[in-house]
Amino acid sequence: MGVLMEVKDLVTRFYTQEGIVYAVNNVSYKLNEGETLGIVGESGSGKSVHALSIMRLIAMPPGKIEKGEVMFQGRDLLKISNEEMRSVRGAEIAMIFQDPMTSLNPVLNIGTQITEALRLHMGMGQKEADERAAELLGLVGIPDAKRRLKNYPHQFSGGMRQRVMIAMALSCNPKLLIADEPTTALDVTIQAQIIELVKRLREQFGMAIIWISHDLGVVAGMADTVQVMYGGRIVERGPAEKVFKDTRHPYTLGLLKSLPRHDQRQGHERLVQIEGAPPDMRKPPTGCPFAARCTYKIAVCEEVMPPLIPGPEASPDHLKACHVDVRTGEPLAVVEGAAHV
């Protein structure tokens, strides 16, 4: 399995009247072909901005991708022309968003919106595109697909609109699907249906998926690899099972302790909230962004940002950015201003 995309030192800022917002800070990782990467973290952690940066959908101004590389199929997506990037969006990388009502055009019927991408990227004629659009709607579980192509977004329920968005995203057989909290606005039964649908389509099409969510339960059920973000940085990354069962970062521990567990008896274990508030992203990042809320904090945490590397207590593919061994509370060695293993 080869590397499909590599993100290197991605930095995104927003220049506002209130000051500079340090939204994404030196994010780096690799995504393999066919892999499902789950990205979790609370609101403001940089999950969505990092994804929009990959797609070059950041509004400029006020936003600006300051530096970094996004290597995809031998090209740096941050350096290719706008015209070339438009040919990548939809055809090679597709994205579905949290609220399909704001993503779909309310004055165009569904058929027009799906066939537009097919004609633009796949070179299909109108008749062929109409047939493919109906096939796609059937694929995502919308009955009487041919007739419903003539319907408008307001004639679909929330769950059905999200299915339409998935059909549009899959229309050109992309190699990567980025899903930005696609089930947040849906009730739990519809959420489960959408998640099962995406799993089935992943097996059918063999595409890689980046699934962005604040719901750890959803990510645990579908991701191969989990990436935890906080303060615009990756603080823990590894195989899903290791991140959830052998957690190595205090923030990930806090998220898991605040999550209700159906496999524990009611009242057996209290939920624990993470004290304090998320960091003010208008302050230049110094030290660990989680230090102010961390019960494991030591002096160096407020001065030096620990690198994202395997800890001496974890396996080589399980990375964390922390100066402390969370199992013992003991500090790791600090050499020349960085955590050393």
N, C-alpha and C positions, 0 to 999 in steps of 0.2 A: 504493500500500500504506500503510494508516494505522497509527498507533501503537495496539497492543493493550493494553499495560501500561507504566506508568512508575513506577519505584522511585526515591524521592527521599530522600536522607540517612537511610537505614535504620540504626538503632543498636539492637543487642540485647546485653543483659548477662545473666550468671548470678550470683546472689548465693549463694555457697557458704561453708562453714565455713572453707575455706582462703583465702577472699577473693573479690573481684569478678573474674569472668572477662569480659574485653572481647572478646566473640566476633565481633560484626559492627560495623564502625566506618565510618559515613557512606558506605554503598554507594548509588550512584545510577546508573541506566541506563534506556534505553528498549528495549522489545521490540516489533517490528512484527508485524502479522498474517501468519501463515504462515512466520515466520522460525524457524530453528533456531539457538539460542544454546548454545554449548558453554562450560561453566564448569569450569576446571581449576585444580589446586593440590593441595598435599600435605595429609595429614590435619591437621585443626586450623586450616585456612586460612579457615574460615567458610562454605564452599560449602553444606553441608547446613543449617546453622543459618539462613542467609539464606533458603533455600527454605522451611523450616518456619515462618519468621517471616511470609513471604508468605501461607502457608496458615493462619496463626494456630494452629499445632499445637505451639508452644513450651509446655512444662510450666511453669505459673506458680502458685506459686513452684517452683523457684528462678529460673526465667528471667523476663525482662521485656523487652518491646519498648519501649525508652526513648523513641524518637522516630522520625519519618519518615512518609512517605506511600507507599501502594501504590495508585496510581490504575489501576483496571481497569474498562473500560466505563462511565466517568463516576462511579465510586464509589471512595471510599477504603476499601480492605478492612480497614485498621487501625481504622476508626472506626464501621463498621456494627455492628449488634447481632449477638450470638452466633447467634441464630436465622437472620438473613439470611445470615451467613457459612456456616452449615450448608447453606443452599440453593445457595451458590456452589460449595462443595466437591463434587466428583463431577460436578455438572451443567455447570459452566462451566470450572472448573479441576480437573484430575485429577492424581493423583500416584502413581507407582509407586516402590517402595523396593528397596533392595539385596537383602534376604533375604525372598523371598515366603513362606517358612514362618512367619515371625513376623508377617507382614501378613495372612495368611489365618487364619480361625477354624478350628481343628482339629476342632471338634465339629459343624460345619455342612457339609453337602455343597456342592459348587461351585455347583450350580444355585441354591440358596437365597441364596448370597452375591452372585451376579450379579443375580438378579431383585430383590433388596431395593432396589438403587439405581434400577432401572427402574420399580418400583412407586412409590417415594418421589418421584423427580424427574420422571418422565415420565407418571405417572398411569395406568400400564398395569394391566390385570387380570392374574391369575395365568397364564392360558393364553397370552395375548399376550406376557407377559414371558418365559415358558418358551421360546416359539418364537424370540424375539429373543436369548435367552441362547445357545441352540443355534447360531443364526446367527453370533453373535460368536465362539464357540469354533471354528467352522469357519473363520471369517475369519482367526484367528490360527494356523491350521494344526494344530488338534487333531482327529484323525480320530474318526469315530463319535461326533460331538459330543452327540447327543441322549442316548445311553446314558451318556456320561461326566459329564453334569450330575448324576447320582446319586452319583458318586464323591466321596470326601473328599480333602483336600489330601495326606495321606500316601500316597495311591495314585497320585500323579503324580511324575515325576522333577523335578529342580530346574529344568531348562529348560522343561518343560511347566507347572510352577507359575508361572514368570515369564510365560508366554504367557497363563495364566489371569488374572494381574494386569493384563496389558495389555488383555485383553478387558473386564475390569471397568472399567478406566480409560476405555475408549472407549465404554462402554455408553450414555452420555447425550450423545454427540457433543460433547465439550468443545472450547472454543476454544483452550485451553492445556493441554499435557501436560507435567508436571514429572517427569523421570526421574532419581532419585537413585542413581547408580551401579548401574543395574539389571542389569549383566552381570558384576559383580565376582566373585560366588560361582559363576560358571559356567565350564566349560572352554572353550577357545578356539573350538572348532568350533561349540558352541552359542551362544557370544557372537556369532559372525559371523551366525548364523541370526537371532538376536533383532534385531541391528542392521539387517539387510536387511529384516526384517519391519516395524520401526518406520519405515524409509525409505519402504517401500511404502504403509504406512498414512497417513503424512504426506501423500503425494501424493494418496491417495484421499480423505482427509477435509479436507485443507487447514488443519490446525491448526498453531499455533505450538508449538514444543518448547523446553524448557530441559533440556539433557542435562548432568548433573553427573558428572564423572569425574576420576580421577587419571591416566587413560590418554590421553596425548596422541595416540597413533595412532588410537584410536577417534574422538576428537573431530575430528581432521583429516579423517576420512573422511565425516563427516556434518554438520558445523556450517557455517552461513553466516557466523556471527560467533563469535569466541572471546574469552572474558573470563578473564584469569588473576588468581587471588586469592592473597593472602599476608597473614598476620597480620590477617585480618578485613577486608581492604581489596582493592579492585580496583587492580592495579598495571599492567596492560596490557589494552587492549581494541581490537579492530578486526576487519576482514574476515579470515576464516580464513587465506587465502593470504598476506596481508600479515604477520600475526602470526607465521606459521611461516617465511616466506621472508625477511622484512625485520624481524626481531625488534628491539625497541627497549628492552626492560627487562632488566637483568642477571639477574633471577630466571628469566624466561622462557628466556633464553639457557642458564642452568644446567640447567633442566629438559630442554631439547632436547639438550644435550651428554651428558646421562646416559641418553638413550634409544637403544637399539640400532637401527641403520638397516639395513634389508634391501637398500637400493640402494647400499651401499658394500661393497667387498671385505673379507672377513674379515681382521682384523688391520691394516687400512688406517688406522683411526683409533681411538684408545683412548677408552673411555667415561670421563667425568669426573664425579666426585661433587661435590655442593655441600657444602663444608666447614661444620662447625658444626651446630647444632641449631635447630629452629623456635623462634620467640620464646615466652617465657613470657607467656601471654595474661592472666595475673593482674596484669601491670604496666600502668599507664595508658599508652596509646599516645603516644609523643613521637617526633618525627622519622620517618624511614623505617623500617618494621618489618624490612626486609631488610638494613639497614646493617651489622649485626654479622657477616654472612656474605658481604658484597659485596666483590669485588675492585676495583670501580670507586669505592669509597667516598671522599668528600671530607668536610671538616669539617662542612659545613652539613647533611649527611645525618642526623647523629645529633641535630640540633636542630630541624629543620623538615621536616614531612611535605610532600613535593612534591604539588601538585594533579594530578589526572588530566586532562591537556589534550594537544592535539597538540603534539609537539615541533617545533622549527624544521626538523628533519631528516626529518620524517615527513609523510604526507598528512593532510588535515583529519579524516578518519574513523578515523585510527589514533592512539589515545590512549595515553599512558604517564604513570606517576607516578615520575619520576626526575629528579634534578638534573644528570645527566651524559649526554652524547652517547656511547652505547656504541660507536659506530664509531671514534671518535677518543680516547675517554677524557677529553675536555675537558669542564670544567664549563659548564653553561648559566648565563646571567645570573641572579642572584638579586636580586630587587627587593622590598623591604618584607617579607622573610621568606618569599617564595614563588618558585617557579620561574617565570620570566617569558619569554614567547615573543613 
